[in-house]
Structure formats: structure tokens, C-alpha cells
Amino acid sequence: MRYRDILDAIGDTPLVGMPRMSPKPGVRLWAKLEGQNPSGSVKDRIAKRMIEAAEDSGALTPDRIILEPTSGNTGISLAMVARRKGYRLTVVIPDNASSERISLLELFGAEIVYSPGEKGTNGSIEVARALARDDRYYMPFQYGNPANPLAHYEGTGAEIVRDLPEVTHFVAGLGTGGTLTGVGRRLHEHNPDVKVVAAEPELGELVYGLRSLDEGFIPPIFDESVLDRKFLVSSSDSLRATRELTEKEGIFAGISSGAVVHAARRIAQELDKGDIVCLLADGGWKYLSTEAWAPEIERAEKGVSETLWW
Amino acid sequence: MSVRVKLPTILRKHSGGQALVDAEGSTLRELLTDLEGRYPGITKNIVSEDGGLHRFINVYVNDEDVRYLGSLETAVREGDTVSILPAVAGG
């Protein structure tokens, strides 16, 4: 395939079967490998879309600095887009994000502002919003930008319909809600009976240091009505599934992918027949420092529990 | 029905610091009423004034979000685990 530039190479990711991961013979599990995007995650889709939308509307001009709160992947994707297009970028990221995320941001030339790790992404949103009051910054705000779900409606969702029209279930992580909202809508248009399922991480003590429940946050772009079910998945279960993906399928994916596959297998248990698409948001590269694939599971669990992997 | 309830950090001030407590009820609503009886003030941030679930709170029965089950009318059984967590985002 030939592309004008790296940005045109975003999307159109492989949908691969996972024949050994399904607990039931009549249920097929599929992985959409978003780690195959140029900067390594699904977020390349929304970074490109949000920036191009802002250029088209005139909101983003060459003199403005792009600013975004992120737990890592969106920042990295935006940094790649910014490099290609010549913009400055500042990202606000929790200080307990994995070291690889920080390294990637730095090598892509992003300026980094850290937010308190114990407040997770909620904390980075708070800090970014305060900074964004300065007019020099343009904040795409993935949590509220319709270009986010639109990228998934037109890209990710359309690709799934094209490659697996017989899809019965779609499972993805709930971060901004963009993937679930965009893909969910596209799949429901194709077949209203498709079930859309969210996986949410149980992050433990790591990121629940909110002072009050009013510090909770629900992304404005997330359309709850698109969901049929939502599952909480522990770090431990996510990690085990991630390791099993490598062990049984040769798939090297990030830890949120394990959470998604864990939720998918729970659904599969209830079915006799089905085609379940799992959105694997990124590859395992950024999580090597957590020792997630260490031979001793205890070391892996400790490493993962100390890092923000969502 | 004796049910295990996992409390988020933010609500443990009501339970004397305990992360895991027991409560009784055959629906989530009954369970929360029982919980309020044992730890007064604890459900103020779980159930809103209109009697529904507080917007920024997620409640799970056996790790499944009750908003997609029966919400506060979701049945709970002996041995179930109910988890209460604040809404957090990612990305």
C-alpha cells in the first residue's frame, strides 16, 4: 500500500481471529489490532480527525499550541500529528503513567505537564482545563470533541462491518467513550441486534484519590444508550488475559486489551454461537517496563498494579 | 441475603476505614438502605435526591454495571459482591 504521508496510513487495521481464546466452540473471538496504527494505538484515528477538524474550522491556527489531557495514547498520537503538521504540543499526563509513554511523548517533541497520579485522568483533565484558559492554547478535548466518535463511526466501525458483517458483539474499553459510541452507532445501523459491551478497569487504590464524588467525570461524548452491558475488570484479570493472548495467539497487546478479552470471554460463556469483535487498543510495547510478561506472575502483578495502564 | 460490599476510598470514612463490609437485601435498593442503617451518611453520595443512582457513581454486582441491569432494582443474591466506584475516565 502506498500513502501520501504517515497520517494517511492511519486506520484500516487487521481483524484477526483468536481461535484458541474462545471458551465455547460455536463462538468466534476476533481482535481488531489497533496497535498496528502508525504511533501504536487506536488514538491515531481521533488525533488526526480532531486536528483536521480544528484546522478546517479555523480554531487551530499555526500560532496556537495544542494542549490535551491524556493518560498517554492520545498524547502520543497528537504528538505524531503535530510533528507532521508543524504544531507545538503540550500534554497533561498523570505522573504514574508508564515510562514508555513518557519516553514516546518526549521523542515526539511534546512538552509535558504532570498531574497527580492518584487522581488519574480525571486529574489531568482538571489541570488541562485550567491551563486552557490561556488563549495561546487550543485544546481538542477528546472527552468532548465529536470528531472523536466520528472517527470511529466512519473508520473503525465501518471497517468492522466491511470485514465481519456477521458480527454479533463488540467489546471495547471505556476511556473517553469515543470507540464505543462511534463503533456502536455504526454497528447498530448495520444490525440493531449487535450487542455493544464496555470493559472498565478496576484500577484499585492507584487512581481513586478523589476528594469528593463531584470530582468524578463522565465524558460528554459518551452515549450511554449505545451500550448493552458494562463490566468491571480487575488489573489481575486484565493482566492474565494479556499474557494468555501472547501465549496462545502470539498477539502482543497492551493491558487494556486483556481487560477487553476478559469481558468478551465472559459474554462468550453465555452464548452458543457468536462473533465477538474485541478492540485491542495498543500493542504491548509501552508496558514492558511493568514486567507484565515476567515468568513469575507475582512480579507482573506488582509491576502492573503500580502503573497507570488505562 | 448477605452480600459483600467493596467501598471506594472516598466512602471509607463512614465505615471506620473498612474497604469491605457486609450488608443484607434482595435488591440493590434494599441493600443500600441496610448499608445506610449500619453506616449513616454512606449512601448520600450513592443515591441522589430523586432516588436514582448518583451520576458520578458506578455500582457493579459481580462486576457488572447495574445501570445496564436493573439499576437500583437489580436483584442481589447470597454471596454476590457489590462494588461501588467513582466514575473515572481514560484515554
Interface residues (C-beta under 8 A of the other chain):
Chain A: K43 T70 S71 N73 T74 G120 T121 N122 I125 Q142 Y143 G173 L174 G175 T176 G178 A198 E200 P201 E202 L203 E205 V207 Y208 G209 L210 R211 S212 L213 D214 E215 G216 F217 I218 P219 E224 L227 D228 R229 K230 F231 L232 V233 S256 W310
Chain B: P8 T9 I10 N45 H54 R55 F56 I57 N58 Y60 D63 E64 D65 R67 Y68 S83 L85 P86 A87 V88 A89 G90 G91
